[in-house]
Amino acid sequence: ETGVTQTPRHLVMGMTNKKSLKCEQHLGHNAMYWYKQSAKKPLELMFVYNFKEQTENNSVPSRFSPECPNSSHLFLHLHTLQPEDSALYLCASSQEWGYTFGSGTRLTVV
Amino acid sequence: GQQVMQIPQYQHVQEGEDFTTYCNSSTTLSNIQWYKQRPGGHPVFLIQLVKSGEVKKQKRLTFQFGEAKKNSSLHITATQTTDVGTYFCADGGSQGNLIFGKGTKLSVKP
């Protein structure tokens, strides 16, 4: 365990489904992040939250909707996804420097 | 936008050989971070470099930050099979949001 826990580890969903990814950290970090990792692209920053406030939305399509109810929890709500959204979704947290990543959710959209 | 270029994309070495990956930016980096991702795993923070010309060592790993703070390198001496994985550099950025390079995938033949 890294201190950042992501569930589920694997998810298969249809294009009309609605699902949510969950991330939880008990490291006392103030910032949390969602990254997308595809096979042929670098790690892509999706969303940033600092002290529960969203500080960055990196031009992510509206079918991805983040939620940060408190500084320990982060969600990524998914709806009407496309097959090209299949990827590893990584959550991370940080305090000053050095990100701690979760194990990720391997998402497959069919 | 800000990009960090990483080379080579792939490196295959015989166990015991040395390995180096390079990270370059067209603009001055505020800091550079290095991460390792094992196959099937998630990125794990290795180190952060902040100062111009900084050199840090972790056992067989040597990290360097260029004098102009536009490039960095990671050198592994006498590789072992446990070194297998993808090594990422990341620009810490002025706001602390990491921008990752595409990574160098290292394979080690026993």
Backbone of each chain as ProteinMPNN parsed JSONL, in Angstrom:
{"seq_chain_A": "ETGVTQTPRHLVMGMTNKKSLKCEQHLGHNAMYWYKQSAKKPLELMFVYNFKEQTENNSVPSRFSPECPNSSHLFLHLHTLQPEDSALYLCASSQEWGYTFGSGTRLTVV", "coords_chain_A": {"N_chain_A": [[0.841, -1.208, 0.0], [0.473, 2.225, -0.775], [-0.34, 4.384, 0.648], [-2.089, 5.822, -0.701], [-5.142, 4.95, -1.79], [-6.908, 3.322, -4.291], [-10.038, 2.53, -5.752], [-12.371, 0.947, -8.005], [-9.901, -1.657, -8.739], [-9.957, -2.675, -11.259], [-12.106, -2.021, -14.025], [-14.783, -2.543, -16.137], [-16.82, -1.083, -18.462], [-19.837, -0.209, -20.204], [-20.595, 2.017, -22.936], [-22.824, 3.482, -22.3], [-23.033, 3.446, -19.61], [-22.879, 4.593, -16.143], [-20.374, 5.26, -13.898], [-18.193, 5.372, -11.013], [-14.946, 6.332, -9.949], [-12.878, 5.873, -7.12], [-10.768, 7.523, -4.768], [-8.586, 7.556, -2.031], [-6.748, 9.075, 0.531], [-4.569, 8.97, 3.319], [-2.497, 10.504, 4.172], [-2.313, 13.029, 4.962], [-1.984, 14.943, 3.059], [-2.363, 17.965, 1.109], [-3.04, 18.356, -1.522], [-4.602, 16.82, -4.316], [-4.81, 14.674, -7.177], [-5.907, 13.753, -10.468], [-4.742, 11.587, -12.927], [-4.341, 10.469, -16.293], [-3.279, 7.563, -17.918], [-2.312, 6.406, -20.895], [-1.538, 3.975, -23.443], [0.234, 4.973, -25.427], [0.843, 7.557, -24.804], [2.157, 10.244, -22.777], [1.882, 10.492, -19.182], [-1.067, 12.085, -18.419], [-2.185, 15.01, -17.01], [-5.254, 15.513, -15.435], [-7.119, 16.627, -13.499], [-6.814, 18.893, -10.721], [-6.835, 19.311, -7.252], [-6.646, 21.505, -4.577], [-6.663, 21.793, -1.187], [-9.34, 20.946, -1.201], [-10.401, 22.499, -3.218], [-10.966, 22.894, -6.643], [-8.31, 23.482, -8.723], [-7.33, 23.209, -11.202], [-8.374, 22.276, -14.406], [-7.678, 20.342, -16.877], [-8.565, 20.819, -19.636], [-10.416, 18.731, -19.9], [-12.818, 16.433, -21.167], [-16.378, 16.811, -20.622], [-17.599, 14.469, -19.903], [-16.161, 13.348, -17.951], [-16.214, 13.847, -14.566], [-15.079, 15.393, -11.76], [-14.976, 15.058, -8.164], [-14.489, 16.341, -4.956], [-14.983, 15.822, -1.872], [-13.73, 16.173, 0.601], [-10.428, 16.747, 1.978], [-9.268, 14.276, 1.951], [-10.465, 12.541, 0.223], [-11.237, 11.705, -3.133], [-13.084, 11.703, -6.085], [-13.897, 10.349, -9.314], [-16.257, 10.777, -11.558], [-17.876, 9.003, -14.072], [-19.411, 9.066, -17.254], [-21.192, 8.094, -20.163], [-18.893, 7.283, -21.679], [-16.207, 6.902, -24.108], [-14.681, 4.439, -26.274], [-11.977, 5.185, -26.6], [-11.368, 6.252, -24.189], [-10.484, 4.294, -22.595], [-8.059, 3.315, -20.336], [-5.39, 3.607, -17.902], [-6.24, 4.976, -14.882], [-4.925, 7.174, -12.704], [-4.626, 8.186, -9.374], [-3.212, 10.71, -7.347], [-1.441, 12.18, -4.58], [-0.086, 15.014, -2.85], [2.115, 16.955, -0.784], [4.277, 18.995, -0.335], [6.358, 18.39, -2.183], [7.067, 15.729, -4.51], [5.088, 13.31, -5.56], [2.659, 10.974, -4.372], [1.464, 8.121, -5.662], [-1.553, 6.265, -6.287], [-2.492, 2.816, -6.871], [-3.952, 2.738, -9.132], [-6.773, 2.605, -11.443], [-7.714, 0.321, -13.772], [-9.317, 0.958, -16.601], [-11.696, -0.168, -18.891], [-13.506, 0.524, -21.701], [-16.293, -0.577, -23.322]], "CA_chain_A": [[0.0, 0.0, 0.0], [1.278, 3.431, -0.906], [-0.935, 5.472, 1.393], [-3.164, 6.311, -1.567], [-5.905, 3.762, -2.157], [-7.865, 3.523, -5.377], [-10.979, 1.45, -6.054], [-11.881, -0.427, -8.067], [-8.629, -1.835, -9.446], [-10.312, -2.897, -12.661], [-13.495, -1.671, -14.316], [-15.233, -2.647, -17.521], [-18.13, -0.435, -18.543], [-20.368, 0.112, -21.511], [-20.574, 3.442, -23.253], [-23.986, 4.172, -21.731], [-23.024, 3.285, -18.154], [-22.33, 5.609, -15.251], [-19.589, 4.643, -12.828], [-17.328, 6.312, -10.297], [-13.677, 5.884, -9.391], [-12.666, 6.454, -5.791], [-9.395, 7.64, -4.3], [-8.55, 7.937, -0.622], [-5.391, 9.182, 1.071], [-4.482, 9.285, 4.747], [-1.135, 11.006, 4.358], [-2.401, 14.418, 5.387], [-1.622, 15.82, 1.954], [-3.363, 18.974, 0.788], [-3.363, 18.363, -2.947], [-4.92, 15.529, -4.933], [-4.754, 14.781, -8.635], [-6.252, 12.644, -11.354], [-3.949, 11.463, -14.141], [-4.705, 9.407, -17.223], [-2.11, 6.965, -18.55], [-2.627, 5.58, -22.053], [-0.395, 3.186, -23.916], [1.199, 5.686, -26.27], [0.912, 8.97, -24.415], [2.692, 10.446, -21.424], [0.901, 10.711, -18.12], [-1.794, 13.325, -18.686], [-2.867, 15.604, -15.863], [-6.664, 15.784, -15.721], [-7.694, 17.56, -12.521], [-6.034, 19.177, -9.521], [-7.547, 19.897, -6.129], [-5.855, 21.972, -3.45], [-7.55, 22.086, -0.058], [-10.686, 20.619, -1.686], [-10.834, 23.38, -4.288], [-10.394, 22.544, -7.932], [-7.447, 24.552, -9.198], [-6.991, 23.001, -12.599], [-9.111, 21.339, -15.23], [-6.797, 20.38, -18.029], [-9.339, 20.633, -20.874], [-10.954, 17.364, -19.888], [-14.228, 16.397, -21.605], [-17.358, 16.869, -19.534], [-18.026, 13.115, -19.505], [-15.408, 13.094, -16.726], [-16.625, 14.839, -13.59], [-14.43, 15.122, -10.478], [-15.605, 15.519, -6.926], [-13.563, 16.273, -3.819], [-15.779, 16.213, -0.706], [-12.81, 16.6, 1.673], [-9.03, 16.679, 1.525], [-8.791, 12.889, 1.942], [-11.193, 11.743, -0.749], [-11.386, 12.248, -4.482], [-13.842, 10.816, -6.959], [-13.998, 10.688, -10.728], [-17.518, 10.243, -12.057], [-17.761, 8.716, -15.5], [-20.678, 8.779, -17.933], [-21.168, 8.08, -21.639], [-17.501, 7.283, -22.131], [-15.887, 6.391, -25.432], [-13.626, 3.409, -26.198], [-10.644, 5.791, -26.464], [-11.159, 6.615, -22.788], [-9.876, 3.149, -21.924], [-6.718, 3.704, -19.889], [-5.142, 3.49, -16.462], [-6.504, 6.256, -14.229], [-4.12, 7.232, -11.494], [-4.828, 9.255, -8.403], [-1.992, 11.025, -6.619], [-1.541, 13.26, -3.612], [1.209, 15.604, -2.525], [2.119, 18.027, 0.194], [5.156, 20.022, -0.877], [6.948, 17.85, -3.411], [7.038, 14.274, -4.562], [3.729, 12.775, -5.581], [2.403, 9.588, -4.014], [0.42, 7.619, -6.55], [-2.27, 5.041, -5.998], [-2.211, 1.714, -7.8], [-4.668, 2.987, -10.377], [-7.928, 1.832, -11.905], [-7.602, -0.03, -15.195], [-10.663, 1.127, -17.153], [-11.947, -0.604, -20.253], [-14.824, 0.944, -22.182], [-16.681, -1.471, -24.431]], "C_chain_A": [[0.874, 1.254, 0.0], [0.824, 4.528, 0.032], [-2.033, 6.135, 0.588], [-3.876, 5.075, -2.112], [-6.934, 4.094, -3.225], [-8.745, 2.294, -5.544], [-11.922, 1.89, -7.158], [-10.533, -0.508, -8.767], [-8.859, -2.012, -10.938], [-11.784, -2.565, -12.854], [-13.746, -1.81, -15.812], [-16.625, -2.033, -17.579], [-18.533, -0.186, -19.982], [-20.431, 1.608, -21.708], [-21.763, 4.195, -22.665], [-24.014, 4.112, -20.211], [-22.578, 4.553, -17.44], [-21.614, 4.877, -14.125], [-18.758, 5.728, -12.162], [-16.055, 5.616, -9.838], [-13.462, 6.605, -8.072], [-11.185, 6.457, -5.446], [-9.424, 8.144, -2.866], [-7.099, 8.005, -0.163], [-5.442, 9.596, 2.535], [-3.079, 9.73, 5.082], [-1.136, 12.442, 4.862], [-1.999, 15.401, 4.298], [-2.753, 16.785, 1.619], [-3.815, 18.957, -0.651], [-3.617, 16.943, -3.44], [-5.112, 15.721, -6.43], [-5.363, 13.542, -9.29], [-5.371, 12.724, -12.591], [-4.513, 10.324, -14.979], [-3.429, 8.887, -17.873], [-2.567, 6.019, -19.654], [-1.351, 4.944, -22.575], [0.663, 4.045, -24.617], [1.298, 7.167, -25.956], [1.559, 9.1, -23.051], [1.553, 10.572, -20.423], [0.257, 12.083, -18.318], [-2.499, 13.802, -17.419], [-4.298, 15.949, -16.254], [-7.202, 16.875, -14.79], [-6.762, 17.707, -11.332], [-6.944, 19.785, -8.475], [-6.535, 20.278, -5.059], [-6.813, 22.389, -2.348], [-9.015, 21.996, -0.491], [-11.165, 21.502, -2.827], [-10.161, 22.975, -5.588], [-9.584, 23.716, -8.458], [-7.041, 24.359, -10.644], [-7.897, 21.947, -13.219], [-8.418, 21.385, -16.579], [-7.535, 20.041, -19.318], [-9.88, 19.221, -20.994], [-12.414, 17.387, -20.33], [-15.182, 16.285, -20.432], [-17.89, 15.5, -19.135], [-17.207, 12.611, -18.307], [-15.742, 14.212, -15.737], [-15.981, 14.534, -12.247], [-15.252, 15.643, -9.315], [-14.622, 15.324, -5.789], [-14.307, 16.744, -2.567], [-14.945, 16.667, 0.495], [-11.389, 16.33, 1.203], [-8.486, 15.264, 1.476], [-9.406, 12.051, 0.838], [-11.347, 12.474, -2.081], [-12.116, 11.219, -5.322], [-13.711, 11.289, -8.402], [-15.235, 9.988, -11.264], [-17.452, 10.154, -13.581], [-19.14, 8.48, -16.102], [-20.524, 8.964, -19.426], [-19.75, 8.174, -22.171], [-17.371, 6.676, -23.518], [-14.8, 5.325, -25.303], [-12.228, 4.0, -26.029], [-10.357, 6.29, -25.058], [-10.586, 5.448, -21.982], [-8.429, 3.476, -21.602], [-6.565, 3.321, -18.424], [-5.342, 4.877, -15.85], [-5.838, 6.24, -12.863], [-4.486, 8.44, -10.642], [-3.49, 9.486, -7.698], [-2.279, 12.114, -5.593], [-0.143, 13.79, -3.344], [1.033, 16.663, -1.45], [2.978, 19.177, -0.32], [5.785, 19.57, -2.19], [6.953, 16.346, -3.338], [5.624, 13.75, -4.449], [3.737, 11.335, -5.075], [1.222, 9.118, -4.848], [-0.277, 6.411, -5.939], [-1.941, 4.0, -7.05], [-2.986, 1.838, -9.102], [-5.898, 2.133, -10.568], [-7.749, 1.592, -13.387], [-9.016, -0.038, -15.775], [-10.712, 0.65, -18.596], [-13.369, -0.221, -20.626], [-15.173, 0.117, -23.414], [-17.95, -0.967, -25.121]], "O_chain_A": [[1.887, 1.32, 0.696], [1.535, 5.518, 0.201], [-2.818, 6.918, 1.122], [-3.275, 4.258, -2.81], [-7.726, 5.026, -3.08], [-8.267, 1.161, -5.485], [-12.249, 3.073, -7.254], [-10.074, 0.483, -9.333], [-8.067, -1.562, -11.766], [-12.607, -2.795, -11.968], [-13.013, -1.264, -16.636], [-17.51, -2.427, -16.821], [-17.693, 0.019, -20.859], [-20.331, 2.375, -20.75], [-21.718, 5.419, -22.545], [-24.919, 4.666, -19.586], [-21.988, 5.455, -18.035], [-22.178, 3.989, -13.484], [-18.633, 6.843, -12.669], [-16.081, 4.466, -9.397], [-13.809, 7.776, -7.917], [-10.448, 5.53, -5.781], [-10.19, 9.046, -2.529], [-6.313, 7.098, -0.437], [-6.237, 10.446, 2.937], [-2.534, 9.387, 6.131], [-0.08, 13.003, 5.155], [-1.707, 16.563, 4.583], [-3.93, 16.481, 1.809], [-4.876, 19.493, -0.971], [-2.941, 15.996, -3.037], [-5.523, 16.787, -6.889], [-5.334, 12.442, -8.737], [-5.259, 13.773, -13.225], [-5.077, 9.36, -14.463], [-2.595, 9.67, -18.326], [-3.139, 4.963, -19.382], [-0.242, 5.323, -22.2], [1.86, 3.847, -24.409], [1.792, 7.943, -26.774], [1.514, 8.165, -22.251], [0.394, 10.739, -20.804], [0.942, 13.104, -18.377], [-3.309, 13.081, -16.836], [-4.532, 16.596, -17.274], [-7.678, 17.915, -15.245], [-6.024, 16.788, -10.978], [-7.737, 20.677, -8.779], [-5.677, 19.478, -4.684], [-7.676, 23.241, -2.556], [-9.821, 22.873, -0.178], [-12.25, 21.267, -3.359], [-8.953, 22.744, -5.636], [-10.109, 24.817, -8.62], [-6.463, 25.262, -11.249], [-8.149, 20.889, -12.644], [-8.557, 22.351, -17.33], [-7.177, 19.089, -20.013], [-9.809, 18.599, -22.054], [-13.171, 18.264, -19.914], [-14.842, 15.736, -19.384], [-18.572, 15.385, -18.117], [-17.524, 11.575, -17.724], [-15.568, 15.39, -16.047], [-16.3, 13.512, -11.641], [-16.094, 16.53, -9.457], [-13.996, 14.271, -5.671], [-14.27, 17.929, -2.234], [-15.412, 17.461, 1.311], [-11.182, 15.746, 0.14], [-7.365, 15.053, 1.014], [-8.918, 10.959, 0.547], [-11.557, 13.686, -2.134], [-11.812, 10.026, -5.281], [-13.45, 12.462, -8.672], [-15.261, 8.766, -11.405], [-17.035, 11.086, -14.269], [-19.954, 7.766, -15.516], [-19.824, 9.862, -19.893], [-19.438, 9.028, -23.001], [-18.287, 6.031, -24.029], [-14.069, 5.314, -24.312], [-11.377, 3.388, -25.385], [-9.237, 6.705, -24.759], [-10.242, 5.612, -20.811], [-7.662, 3.866, -22.482], [-7.481, 2.786, -17.799], [-4.689, 5.838, -16.255], [-6.143, 5.417, -11.999], [-4.632, 9.557, -11.138], [-2.728, 8.543, -7.484], [-3.241, 12.872, -5.725], [0.853, 13.106, -3.578], [-0.06, 17.191, -1.242], [2.451, 20.223, -0.7], [5.744, 20.29, -3.187], [6.857, 15.755, -2.262], [5.034, 13.748, -3.368], [4.681, 10.58, -5.31], [0.12, 9.655, -4.747], [0.317, 5.642, -5.183], [-1.205, 4.268, -8.0], [-2.707, 1.125, -10.066], [-6.052, 1.082, -9.946], [-7.645, 2.536, -14.171], [-9.813, -0.928, -15.478], [-9.872, 1.022, -19.416], [-14.323, -0.6, -19.946], [-14.448, 0.112, -24.408], [-18.424, -1.587, -26.072]]}, "seq_chain_B": "GQQVMQIPQYQHVQEGEDFTTYCNSSTTLSNIQWYKQRPGGHPVFLIQLVKSGEVKKQKRLTFQFGEAKKNSSLHITATQTTDVGTYFCADGGSQGNLIFGKGTKLSVKP", "coords_chain_B": {"N_chain_B": [[2.348, 24.264, -24.915], [4.198, 23.725, -21.858], [6.713, 21.306, -22.186], [8.441, 18.288, -21.573], [11.056, 16.524, -22.942], [12.023, 13.222, -23.391], [14.63, 10.915, -23.717], [16.379, 7.804, -24.337], [13.432, 6.295, -25.894], [13.138, 3.602, -25.511], [15.261, 1.17, -23.958], [17.429, -1.477, -24.106], [19.353, -3.548, -22.172], [22.195, -5.541, -21.199], [22.393, -7.403, -18.244], [24.31, -5.871, -15.751], [25.419, -3.972, -17.344], [25.689, -0.387, -17.872], [23.193, 2.251, -17.68], [21.543, 5.058, -19.074], [19.231, 7.718, -18.994], [17.786, 10.584, -20.517], [16.56, 13.876, -20.03], [15.008, 16.647, -21.407], [14.31, 20.136, -21.744], [12.813, 22.955, -23.347], [12.57, 25.257, -22.024], [13.472, 26.907, -18.939], [13.562, 24.879, -16.085], [11.773, 24.751, -13.04], [12.034, 22.833, -11.083], [13.023, 19.374, -11.135], [11.648, 16.173, -11.192], [12.013, 12.668, -10.621], [10.637, 9.527, -11.469], [9.82, 6.047, -11.027], [8.287, 3.39, -12.712], [7.223, 0.246, -12.307], [6.598, -2.676, -14.378], [3.151, -3.092, -14.856], [2.661, -1.675, -12.586], [2.518, 1.36, -10.56], [3.576, 4.819, -10.841], [6.444, 5.616, -8.89], [7.852, 7.829, -6.675], [11.169, 8.963, -6.975], [13.205, 10.99, -6.684], [13.879, 14.514, -6.195], [15.236, 17.272, -7.904], [16.571, 20.473, -7.521], [18.438, 22.573, -7.547], [20.695, 24.335, -9.711], [23.007, 22.435, -11.556], [22.981, 20.394, -9.724], [23.762, 17.27, -8.186], [22.748, 14.107, -7.268], [22.85, 11.057, -5.428], [21.631, 7.725, -5.226], [22.386, 4.873, -4.054], [23.046, 2.8, -6.675], [22.09, 4.616, -8.474], [22.409, 7.7, -10.138], [21.616, 11.046, -10.224], [21.333, 13.97, -12.161], [21.18, 17.511, -12.528], [21.074, 19.936, -14.979], [23.338, 22.715, -15.585], [22.053, 24.926, -16.657], [19.531, 24.391, -15.944], [17.836, 23.135, -17.726], [17.966, 20.578, -18.492], [18.238, 17.137, -17.535], [19.501, 14.107, -16.095], [19.416, 10.565, -15.56], [21.35, 8.072, -14.299], [22.168, 4.695, -14.205], [24.249, 2.483, -12.654], [25.774, -0.576, -13.45], [23.42, -2.365, -14.1], [20.622, -4.201, -12.78], [18.272, -6.944, -12.764], [16.145, -6.115, -11.284], [15.935, -3.467, -11.849], [14.312, -3.093, -13.95], [11.756, -1.405, -15.731], [9.799, 1.598, -16.313], [11.183, 4.768, -16.558], [10.46, 7.953, -15.557], [10.821, 11.423, -16.104], [9.817, 14.519, -14.648], [8.505, 17.754, -14.899], [8.416, 20.033, -12.355], [7.137, 22.486, -12.37], [5.752, 25.825, -12.069], [3.504, 26.013, -10.52], [3.462, 23.722, -9.177], [2.212, 21.553, -10.352], [2.732, 18.516, -11.846], [4.339, 17.903, -14.946], [4.764, 15.353, -17.066], [7.398, 13.58, -18.769], [7.581, 11.306, -21.607], [8.784, 9.022, -20.806], [11.324, 6.471, -20.313], [11.656, 3.228, -21.24], [13.062, 0.582, -19.656], [14.628, -2.46, -20.229], [16.132, -5.383, -18.944], [18.402, -7.827, -19.638], [19.028, -10.961, -18.317]], "CA_chain_B": [[2.56, 24.261, -23.492], [5.468, 23.205, -21.364], [6.928, 19.894, -22.461], [9.75, 17.73, -21.308], [11.362, 15.473, -23.899], [12.833, 12.211, -22.741], [15.233, 9.943, -24.631], [15.634, 7.179, -25.422], [12.114, 5.8, -25.523], [13.373, 2.239, -25.042], [16.648, 0.785, -23.811], [17.617, -2.873, -23.716], [20.736, -3.731, -21.74], [22.576, -6.798, -20.556], [22.602, -7.197, -16.81], [25.674, -5.455, -15.451], [25.742, -2.773, -18.133], [25.147, 0.865, -17.36], [22.03, 2.794, -18.378], [21.293, 6.485, -18.849], [18.092, 8.347, -19.662], [17.973, 12.025, -20.547], [15.339, 14.674, -20.024], [15.334, 17.986, -21.909], [13.228, 21.107, -21.845], [13.18, 24.163, -24.087], [12.524, 26.364, -21.073], [14.091, 26.626, -17.645], [12.715, 24.106, -15.18], [11.869, 25.174, -11.644], [12.634, 21.662, -10.459], [12.779, 18.161, -11.903], [11.43, 14.995, -10.371], [12.144, 11.389, -11.322], [9.772, 8.462, -10.983], [9.984, 4.735, -11.64], [7.06, 2.605, -12.762], [7.468, -1.16, -12.653], [5.538, -3.226, -15.241], [1.907, -3.363, -14.151], [2.586, -0.902, -11.339], [2.237, 2.776, -10.634], [4.813, 5.597, -10.656], [6.944, 5.785, -7.534], [8.772, 8.967, -6.597], [12.565, 8.64, -6.671], [14.011, 12.108, -6.214], [13.649, 15.842, -6.754], [16.404, 18.136, -8.037], [16.122, 21.859, -7.525], [19.516, 23.526, -7.782], [21.494, 24.25, -10.927], [24.201, 21.605, -11.425], [22.854, 19.471, -8.594], [23.983, 15.847, -8.402], [22.357, 13.305, -6.107], [23.048, 9.628, -5.632], [20.903, 6.744, -4.437], [23.021, 3.588, -4.347], [23.59, 2.736, -8.028], [21.449, 5.636, -9.298], [22.953, 9.051, -10.053], [20.731, 12.029, -10.844], [21.985, 15.255, -12.393], [20.396, 18.639, -13.04], [21.995, 20.74, -15.757], [23.685, 24.047, -15.093], [21.037, 25.876, -17.115], [18.24, 23.871, -15.464], [16.99, 22.77, -18.866], [18.103, 19.164, -18.755], [18.531, 16.288, -16.388], [19.79, 12.725, -16.475], [19.432, 9.501, -14.554], [22.317, 7.057, -14.694], [22.199, 3.512, -13.349], [25.491, 1.733, -12.792], [25.675, -2.041, -13.292], [21.999, -2.656, -13.972], [20.152, -5.493, -12.289], [16.924, -7.233, -13.284], [15.187, -5.346, -10.477], [15.849, -2.097, -12.36], [13.355, -3.082, -15.062], [10.596, -0.539, -15.565], [9.83, 2.84, -17.068], [11.661, 5.879, -15.756], [9.872, 9.219, -15.999], [11.153, 12.7, -15.499], [8.636, 15.376, -14.595], [8.749, 19.165, -14.59], [7.626, 20.411, -11.196], [6.309, 23.615, -12.749], [5.68, 26.942, -11.122], [2.363, 25.823, -9.642], [3.586, 22.432, -8.512], [1.549, 20.468, -11.071], [3.759, 17.815, -12.606], [4.202, 17.596, -16.368], [5.641, 14.204, -17.24], [7.912, 13.135, -20.048], [6.984, 10.045, -22.07], [9.424, 7.918, -20.116], [12.245, 5.54, -20.945], [11.369, 1.868, -20.784], [14.296, -0.184, -19.527], [14.571, -3.91, -20.047], [17.442, -5.909, -18.563], [18.524, -9.248, -19.966], [19.904, -11.595, -17.318]], "C_chain_B": [[3.906, 23.661, -23.119], [5.57, 21.724, -21.647], [8.324, 19.511, -22.021], [9.928, 16.548, -22.243], [12.323, 14.502, -23.249], [13.362, 11.233, -23.789], [16.201, 9.048, -23.862], [14.255, 6.722, -24.955], [12.224, 4.389, -24.936], [14.881, 2.011, -24.903], [16.698, -0.657, -23.332], [19.08, -3.044, -23.348], [20.927, -5.134, -21.195], [22.787, -6.485, -19.075], [24.078, -6.896, -16.537], [26.115, -4.234, -16.245], [25.137, -1.538, -17.482], [23.992, 1.349, -18.237], [21.882, 4.269, -18.051], [20.067, 6.929, -19.628], [18.213, 9.858, -19.484], [16.632, 12.741, -20.677], [15.717, 16.094, -20.433], [14.092, 18.856, -22.005], [13.713, 22.328, -22.614], [13.172, 25.392, -23.173], [13.155, 25.94, -19.75], [13.095, 25.937, -16.723], [12.869, 24.634, -13.751], [12.46, 24.046, -10.797], [12.317, 20.461, -11.339], [12.624, 17.002, -10.928], [11.577, 13.749, -11.237], [11.282, 10.334, -10.631], [10.114, 7.165, -11.706], [8.644, 4.004, -11.589], [7.412, 1.19, -13.212], [6.357, -1.643, -13.57], [4.304, -3.589, -14.426], [1.728, -2.561, -12.88], [2.248, 0.548, -11.567], [3.541, 3.555, -10.425], [5.157, 5.763, -9.182], [8.006, 6.879, -7.549], [10.169, 8.497, -6.213], [13.278, 9.822, -6.019], [13.537, 13.42, -6.833], [14.974, 16.602, -6.787], [15.919, 19.568, -8.205], [17.215, 22.824, -7.978], [20.258, 23.268, -9.091], [22.743, 23.411, -10.664], [24.134, 20.562, -10.325], [23.082, 18.024, -9.029], [23.597, 15.118, -7.114], [22.518, 11.836, -6.445], [22.156, 8.821, -4.695], [21.459, 5.382, -4.843], [23.583, 3.602, -5.768], [22.993, 3.788, -8.959], [22.082, 6.999, -9.046], [22.072, 9.985, -10.865], [21.48, 13.341, -10.987], [20.998, 16.269, -12.924], [21.378, 19.561, -13.739], [22.225, 22.132, -15.189], [22.633, 25.083, -15.469], [19.63, 25.475, -16.669], [17.281, 23.609, -16.62], [17.11, 21.29, -19.2], [18.484, 18.422, -17.491], [18.828, 14.879, -16.892], [19.715, 11.821, -15.262], [20.358, 8.415, -15.077], [22.275, 5.906, -13.695], [23.473, 2.741, -13.651], [25.221, 0.247, -12.568], [24.23, -2.476, -13.055], [21.741, -4.072, -13.464], [18.734, -5.707, -12.816], [15.851, -6.476, -12.501], [15.049, -3.9, -10.944], [14.842, -1.968, -13.493], [12.162, -2.191, -14.734], [10.716, 0.671, -16.472], [10.201, 3.982, -16.138], [11.142, 7.184, -16.364], [10.561, 10.389, -15.322], [9.887, 13.564, -15.535], [9.048, 16.782, -14.188], [7.834, 19.563, -13.453], [6.755, 21.616, -11.445], [6.221, 24.67, -11.662], [4.535, 26.762, -10.143], [2.383, 24.47, -8.957], [2.884, 21.301, -9.203], [2.556, 19.812, -12.0], [3.381, 17.613, -14.06], [5.233, 16.527, -16.668], [6.178, 14.088, -18.656], [7.281, 11.8, -20.402], [7.628, 8.828, -21.428], [10.398, 7.138, -20.967], [11.99, 4.166, -20.354], [12.645, 1.053, -20.821], [13.992, -1.664, -19.38], [15.992, -4.402, -19.816], [17.465, -7.408, -18.822], [19.486, -9.901, -18.986], [21.108, -12.295, -17.963]], "O_chain_B": [[4.643, 23.16, -23.967], [4.635, 20.968, -21.385], [9.26, 20.308, -22.09], [9.063, 15.676, -22.331], [13.312, 14.902, -22.634], [12.61, 10.778, -24.651], [16.778, 9.468, -22.859], [13.952, 6.758, -23.762], [11.509, 4.029, -24.001], [15.674, 2.592, -25.643], [16.107, -1.02, -22.315], [19.959, -2.713, -24.144], [19.982, -5.813, -20.792], [23.299, -5.425, -18.718], [24.969, -7.584, -17.035], [27.065, -3.546, -15.869], [24.217, -1.619, -16.668], [23.835, 0.917, -19.379], [22.069, 4.686, -16.908], [19.89, 6.557, -20.788], [18.674, 10.346, -18.453], [15.709, 12.27, -21.342], [16.643, 16.679, -19.869], [12.992, 18.389, -22.301], [14.887, 22.69, -22.539], [13.713, 26.439, -23.526], [13.342, 24.751, -19.49], [11.944, 26.354, -16.598], [13.98, 24.929, -13.312], [13.279, 24.283, -9.91], [11.434, 20.532, -12.194], [13.38, 16.875, -9.964], [11.3, 13.776, -12.436], [11.207, 10.258, -9.404], [10.621, 7.17, -12.828], [7.961, 3.998, -10.566], [7.841, 0.969, -14.344], [5.265, -1.076, -13.547], [4.396, -4.305, -13.428], [0.743, -2.747, -12.165], [1.753, 0.926, -12.629], [4.506, 3.009, -9.89], [4.291, 6.013, -8.344], [8.941, 6.843, -8.349], [10.343, 7.738, -5.259], [13.876, 9.689, -4.951], [12.873, 13.425, -7.87], [15.737, 16.58, -5.822], [14.971, 19.833, -8.944], [16.945, 23.778, -8.708], [20.421, 22.124, -9.515], [23.455, 23.634, -9.685], [25.137, 19.913, -10.027], [22.648, 17.611, -10.104], [24.053, 15.463, -6.024], [22.345, 11.421, -7.592], [21.954, 9.181, -3.535], [21.049, 4.81, -5.854], [24.52, 4.353, -6.039], [23.362, 3.841, -10.132], [22.27, 7.407, -7.9], [21.814, 9.745, -12.044], [22.171, 13.778, -10.067], [20.088, 15.929, -13.68], [22.402, 19.93, -13.164], [21.418, 22.653, -14.419], [22.353, 26.004, -14.701], [18.656, 26.155, -16.989], [16.075, 23.83, -16.509], [16.425, 20.801, -20.098], [18.978, 18.999, -16.521], [18.438, 14.516, -18.002], [19.917, 12.236, -14.121], [20.163, 7.901, -16.179], [22.338, 6.122, -12.485], [23.729, 2.39, -14.803], [24.532, -0.138, -11.623], [23.865, -2.898, -11.958], [22.525, -4.995, -13.686], [18.079, -4.763, -13.259], [14.762, -6.229, -13.021], [14.154, -3.184, -10.493], [14.55, -0.861, -13.945], [11.632, -2.213, -13.623], [11.626, 0.756, -17.297], [9.614, 4.146, -15.069], [11.365, 7.468, -17.541], [10.847, 10.353, -14.125], [9.001, 13.348, -16.362], [9.833, 16.974, -13.259], [6.614, 19.447, -13.564], [5.721, 21.766, -10.793], [6.566, 24.436, -10.503], [4.583, 27.304, -9.038], [1.446, 24.108, -8.247], [2.932, 20.173, -8.714], [3.161, 20.476, -12.842], [2.262, 17.209, -14.377], [6.435, 16.761, -16.542], [5.504, 14.45, -19.621], [6.539, 11.224, -19.606], [7.083, 7.726, -21.494], [10.31, 7.143, -22.195], [12.09, 3.959, -19.145], [13.239, 0.855, -21.881], [13.205, -2.072, -18.526], [16.939, -3.898, -20.42], [16.647, -8.158, -18.289], [20.624, -9.456, -18.835], [21.935, -12.874, -17.258]]}, "name": "protein", "num_of_chains": 2, "seq": "ETGVTQTPRHLVMGMTNKKSLKCEQHLGHNAMYWYKQSAKKPLELMFVYNFKEQTENNSVPSRFSPECPNSSHLFLHLHTLQPEDSALYLCASSQEWGYTFGSGTRLTVVGQQVMQIPQYQHVQEGEDFTTYCNSSTTLSNIQWYKQRPGGHPVFLIQLVKSGEVKKQKRLTFQFGEAKKNSSLHITATQTTDVGTYFCADGGSQGNLIFGKGTKLSVKP"}
